[in-house]
Amino acid sequence: MKKYIAIICISFLSLVSCNKNETKSASPEKPQPETIAPKDTVGNKTPEEAEDPCVAGTPEPIIRRDHVANYKFKILTKQTLEETALLNNGDHVSIIIGGCEYYTLTFRFETSRFNDPTDDIAAWYANAHDLVTENLATWGNPNIEIKRGLMALSDYRNKNIENGQLKFNEEIDFDSDEIRNFVILEKIEKLENGKFAVTVVFSRGPL
């Protein structure tokens, strides 16, 4: 009888030991780290570059430095730059070049060679035409047909000088095919010391 009891006890202890070993070996697996995919790019560009709506590209200076004095150049933004210079006729010019959807040249002349009243629109259309024309060789090769714009400016003046429709800040189309081109005599400002500021804009777009 004692022999049978000893056998039962040994069997019970063996069973308990096996259960403990199974519990240790059944420990849960460690979680694997999550893999994060890189952000998408478009044509090897960053998302910011891919979403950039500007199509005019990086502007280039147009003034020929051998035709002017006191030349200065300044980058205003990623899409625009400014050139300033003293012209051979004594006038001062600044040109803002560039844009985003439109490629634009904004000329601002400061001159003392004219003394017409600022409300004499016909006179200032003629003066603005002369200011740009006198310096055509100075403007290099911009991405717009300045000569054709000047022709349109003159035609607009001649057609409207008698009918009372002549006005500043008018968009005058020229040489337009798939992309629109236009010129604007934007404004005339009377400055100190007998000077006037004349702003003429040539623009091409939307691109």
C-alpha positions in Angstrom: 0.0 0.0 0.0 2.8 2.5 0.9 4.4 1.6 -2.4 1.3 2.6 -4.4 1.0 5.9 -2.5 4.6 6.8 -3.3 4.1 6.1 -7.0 1.0 8.4 -7.1 2.9 11.3 -5.3 5.8 11.0 -7.8 3.4 11.1 -10.8 1.6 14.2 -9.3 4.9 16.1 -8.9 6.0 15.3 -12.4 2.7 16.6 -13.8 3.0 19.9 -11.9 6.5 20.4 -13.1 5.5 19.9 -16.7 2.7 22.5 -16.4 5.2 25.1 -15.1 7.5 24.5 -18.0 4.7 24.9 -20.5 3.6 28.1 -18.9 7.1 29.6 -19.2 7.5 28.6 -22.8 4.1 30.1 -23.8 5.1 33.7 -23.1 3.6 36.2 -25.7 5.7 37.4 -28.6 7.1 40.9 -28.5 5.2 43.3 -30.8 7.0 44.3 -34.0 7.6 48.0 -34.7 5.3 49.6 -37.2 6.8 50.5 -40.5 6.0 54.1 -41.8 6.0 54.5 -45.5 7.8 57.7 -46.8 5.7 60.6 -48.1 4.8 60.4 -51.8 6.7 62.6 -54.3 5.8 63.6 -57.8 8.4 63.5 -60.5 11.2 63.5 -57.8 9.8 66.8 -56.4 8.8 67.5 -52.9 5.0 67.9 -52.3 5.6 71.6 -51.8 7.4 71.9 -55.2 4.7 69.8 -56.9 2.0 72.1 -55.7 3.8 75.3 -56.8 1.3 77.0 -59.1 3.8 79.4 -60.7 4.6 78.6 -64.4 6.4 81.8 -65.5 9.8 80.4 -64.4 12.7 82.2 -62.9 13.0 85.8 -64.4 16.2 87.1 -66.0 17.5 90.7 -66.1 16.9 92.5 -69.4 18.9 95.8 -69.1 22.1 95.9 -71.1 24.7 97.2 -68.6 26.9 98.8 -71.3 24.0 101.1 -72.2 23.4 102.6 -68.7 25.1 104.0 -65.6 24.5 103.3 -61.9 23.1 99.8 -62.6 21.6 97.9 -59.7 20.0 94.5 -59.4 17.9 93.0 -56.6 15.9 89.8 -56.2 12.5 90.6 -54.7 10.9 87.2 -54.5 11.4 83.7 -56.0 9.4 84.9 -59.0 10.4 88.6 -59.3 13.5 90.8 -59.6 14.1 94.5 -59.9 16.6 96.4 -62.0 17.4 100.1 -61.7 19.7 102.3 -63.8 20.4 105.8 -65.0 19.8 106.1 -68.8 21.9 108.0 -71.2 19.3 110.7 -71.7 19.3 111.4 -67.9 16.1 109.6 -67.0 16.1 107.1 -64.2 14.3 103.7 -64.8 13.3 100.8 -62.6 12.0 97.6 -64.0 10.2 94.9 -62.0 10.4 91.6 -64.0 8.6 88.3 -63.6 5.4 87.0 -62.0 3.6 83.8 -61.5 0.7 83.2 -63.9 1.7 86.2 -66.0 5.2 87.2 -67.2 5.3 91.0 -66.7 7.7 93.9 -67.2 6.7 97.0 -65.1 8.7 100.0 -66.2 8.8 103.1 -64.0 10.5 106.1 -65.5 11.4 109.3 -63.6 12.0 112.1 -66.0 12.1 115.9 -66.1 11.9 116.2 -69.9 8.2 116.7 -70.0 5.9 119.3 -68.3 2.4 118.3 -69.5 -0.4 118.3 -66.9 -1.0 114.8 -65.5 -4.6 114.9 -66.8 -3.5 115.4 -70.4 -3.9 111.8 -71.2 -3.1 112.1 -75.0 0.2 113.9 -74.3 1.3 111.3 -71.7 0.5 108.4 -74.1 2.9 110.0 -76.6 5.4 110.7 -73.9 5.3 107.1 -72.6 5.7 105.7 -76.1 8.8 107.9 -76.5 10.3 106.9 -73.1 10.3 103.2 -74.0 11.1 103.6 -77.7 14.2 105.8 -77.1 15.8 103.0 -75.1 14.8 99.9 -77.1 18.5 98.9 -77.5 18.8 99.0 -73.7 16.1 96.4 -73.0 18.0 93.4 -74.4 15.8 90.4 -75.2 12.8 90.1 -72.8 10.3 87.3 -73.2 7.7 89.7 -74.7 7.5 91.8 -77.9 7.9 95.3 -76.7 7.9 96.9 -80.2 4.5 95.4 -80.9 3.2 96.6 -77.6 4.4 100.1 -78.5 2.6 100.0 -81.8 -0.6 99.0 -80.0 -0.1 101.8 -77.5 0.2 104.3 -80.3 -2.8 102.9 -82.2 -5.0 103.0 -79.1 -4.1 106.7 -78.6 -4.8 107.6 -82.2 -8.1 105.8 -82.3 -9.4 107.3 -79.1 -8.0 110.8 -78.9 -11.1 112.4 -80.4 -13.9 110.3 -79.0 -13.2 110.8 -75.3 -12.5 107.1 -74.6 -8.8 107.6 -74.0 -7.9 106.7 -70.4 -5.1 105.4 -68.1 -4.8 101.9 -66.8 -6.4 100.3 -69.9 -5.3 96.8 -71.0 -4.5 97.1 -74.7 -4.1 93.8 -76.5 -1.4 93.1 -79.1 0.2 90.2 -80.9 -2.1 87.7 -79.1 -2.4 84.1 -80.4 -2.7 81.3 -77.8 -1.3 83.5 -75.1 -2.6 87.0 -74.5 -0.2 90.0 -74.6 -1.2 93.4 -73.5 0.3 96.8 -72.6 -0.9 99.4 -70.0 -0.1 103.0 -69.4 -0.8 102.6 -65.8 -0.3 106.1 -64.2 1.5 109.4 -64.2 2.8 110.9 -60.9 4.0 114.4 -60.4 7.2 114.4 -58.2 9.4 117.0 -56.7 11.9 119.2 -58.6 9.8 119.2 -61.8 10.0 115.4 -62.3 7.3 113.0 -63.3 7.0 109.2 -62.8 5.6 107.3 -65.7 4.6 103.6 -65.2 4.2 101.4 -68.3 3.4 97.7 -68.1 3.9 94.9 -70.7 2.4 91.6 -69.8 2.0 88.1 -71.2 -0.4 85.5 -69.9 -2.0 83.5 -68.4 0.8 81.1 -69.3 
